[in-house]
């Protein structure tokens, strides 16, 4: 499969993230008061886009940003989307455990990326 390189994949991922942000923003603006969780979806997709952009900039920016912070942004974005889905269907969970897991992931990721 030499016809598809990583730059093409990452470019299409950024375009897909931008389209997702636009669609979720329009949904959020249209029905702000009716559905819970849409703001978390929007924030989650924005965090995933920022993480992807930081990954694309690897080599141009410091490693702590392009490796550690990018991975934390992508995971935090996914966690926010899942929490938004929970609230959308009416099941509110405790965000404390997600925060603890995200902090632990960030510390462990930073250790293995920067120290080792």
Secondary structure, DSSP 8 states (H G I E B T S, - for coil): -TTS-HHHHHHHHHHHHHHHHHHHHHHHHHSTTT-TTHHHHHHHHHHHHHHHHHHHTBTTB-HIIIIIIHHHHHHHHHHHHHHHHHHHHT----HHHHHHHHHHHHHHHHIIIII-
